[in-house]
Amino acid sequence: MEPVSAGSVARQIANGVKGVVMPIGGAEERSPHGTILKEFVERCGGEDARILIVPTASSESDTGDDYAEIFTRIGARSAAVAPIDDRESANSDELIAQLAASTGVFVTGGDQSRLNKLVVGTRFAEALRDRNGAGMTVAGTSAGASILGAHMMAGGMSEVPPHKGLVEMVAGFGLLQDIIIDQHFSQRGRVARLLVTFAGNPGLIAFGIDENTAVIIGGDGMAKVIGVGSVTVVDGRNVYSDYHDLDDGDILTITGAHIHVLAPGRIFDLNRRIVLHLAQEQAPLAGTR
């Protein structure tokens, strides 16, 4: 894929061109037979895919190389590791050129605060938004999934009651607007911390994604679930809470949130905030009562 200038990116976005964003709930099957990583490689171009891996969040030095080996085994033409160890490298001409030569980007799991500290607001993050806007596929797993939104949750214990101060909202890469991503969702009991995000930030949509499960979010606003688990979608458009009347640590009352649980194959329409086809499946047949 040839590099795209800022002017042509703006024109293509205005014409509705936007690449897929693919958050993964973590612990995805890492083999040529794994549905999620295979789907990612196909959307990056299949045999012509040139994938750039961002392992910055991981504390394990071989994470990037491991994914590179997996992607080439699946069938990608090439897979390279982005050497982002500090903000200087994330602002380098060499890295921007490496991104321009890629057809897809994969952000690994690990410590999402490292991604926020080292990558958010850099030239790389800006160029990533431009490339995704021009049609490039971007995926992330675990911490790499949470960073894909404009905002993400920092901290927040699992399996506790929803209380003020449970989570902090910090900046992400900005590929998804007004959408919050949480991962390892059912496995770690994270319903409370997802709901708390709406208490002080009504109007958001949140995806709580199970392990070995992903959401394929297209530029048309359609979000399809793939993998083996479920995705919990919380719509906060009509949320009310007593968040602003309480002190840190106080238990919250949260009401009016719409919650959907989607099995693999289901599609959520982000524009209309509905699960496609479900209403039709439940509606009575024509001519019946």
DAJOPE-V230914 format. One record per residue. N is the residue number from 1. PHI is phi as a letter, one per 30 degrees, with the letter a starting at -180 (none if undefined). NEAR is the number of other ideal C-beta (glycine too) atoms within 10 Angstrom. Layout:
n-><N;N>
phi-><PHI;PHI>
near-><NEAR;NEAR>
This chain:
n-><1;2;3;4;5;6;7;8;9;10;11;12;13;14;15;16;17;18;19;20;21;22;23;24;25;26;27;28;29;30;31;32;33;34;35;36;37;38;39;40;41;42;43;44;45;46;47;48;49;50;51;52;53;54;55;56;57;58;59;60;61;62;63;64;65;66;67;68;69;70;71;72;73;74;75;76;77;78;79;80;81;82;83;84;85;86;87;88;89;90;91;92;93;94;95;96;97;98;99;100;101;102;103;104;105;106;107;108;109;110;111;112;113;114;115;116;117;118;119;120;121;122;123;124;125;126;127;128;129;130;131;132;133;134;135;136;137;138;139;140;141;142;143;144;145;146;147;148;149;150;151;152;153;154;155;156;157;158;159;160;161;162;163;164;165;166;167;168;169;170;171;172;173;174;175;176;177;178;179;180;181;182;183;184;185;186;187;188;189;190;191;192;193;194;195;196;197;198;199;200;201;202;203;204;205;206;207;208;209;210;211;212;213;214;215;216;217;218;219;220;221;222;223;224;225;226;227;228;229;230;231;232;233;234;235;236;237;238;239;240;241;242;243;244;245;246;247;248;249;250;251;252;253;254;255;256;257;258;259;260;261;262;263;264;265;266;267;268;269;270;271;272;273;274;275;276;277;278;279;280;281;282;283;284;285;286;287;288;289>
phi-><none;d;e;c;d;d;d;d;e;d;d;d;d;d;c;j;d;a;d;d;c;b;d;b;d;j;h;d;d;c;a;d;c;d;e;d;d;d;d;d;d;d;d;c;k;i;d;c;d;b;c;c;c;c;c;e;d;d;d;c;d;c;e;d;d;d;d;e;d;d;d;d;d;d;k;d;d;a;b;b;c;d;d;c;c;a;d;d;d;d;c;d;d;d;d;d;d;d;d;d;d;c;c;a;b;b;c;d;d;k;c;d;d;d;d;d;d;c;b;e;i;d;d;d;d;d;d;d;d;d;d;d;d;d;k;d;d;b;b;a;c;h;e;d;d;d;d;d;d;d;b;b;d;c;i;j;d;c;h;b;d;d;b;d;j;d;b;c;c;b;d;c;d;i;d;b;c;i;b;c;c;b;b;h;d;d;d;c;h;c;d;d;d;d;d;d;d;d;e;c;b;d;j;d;c;b;c;c;c;d;d;h;b;b;b;c;c;c;d;d;i;c;b;c;d;b;j;c;c;c;b;c;c;c;c;c;e;c;d;b;b;c;e;d;c;c;c;e;j;d;d;c;c;b;b;j;d;c;c;b;c;c;d;e;j;d;b;c;d;d;d;c;h;b;d;d;i;d;d;d;d;d;d;d;d;e;i;c;c>
near-><16;6;14;19;11;11;8;13;19;13;13;16;17;9;8;8;15;19;22;21;24;26;32;29;30;24;17;22;16;16;11;14;8;16;16;22;25;19;20;27;28;16;20;29;19;14;9;12;23;18;26;28;24;29;25;28;26;20;9;11;8;12;18;23;14;16;22;21;13;21;27;16;14;22;15;24;16;15;25;15;19;23;16;23;11;13;16;11;17;23;17;17;8;10;21;18;12;17;20;16;14;25;23;28;25;29;30;23;23;19;14;25;15;17;25;20;14;21;24;18;16;20;15;27;21;15;20;25;17;21;24;25;19;21;17;24;25;27;28;31;30;25;24;30;28;29;30;25;27;17;21;26;23;14;12;17;13;14;10;13;9;21;19;20;14;21;25;10;17;17;15;25;29;18;24;23;10;15;22;25;29;26;28;19;26;18;15;16;13;22;17;20;24;25;22;25;24;27;24;14;16;17;11;21;21;26;27;25;31;23;21;20;27;31;25;20;24;16;15;11;13;14;25;20;23;19;22;14;19;20;27;20;24;21;20;24;14;12;22;14;22;14;19;8;10;16;8;8;9;13;11;21;13;18;9;13;19;14;13;16;13;21;11;16;8;19;17;24;13;18;8;9;14;15;17;14;10;14;9;7;7;7;9;7;6;5;5;6;4>
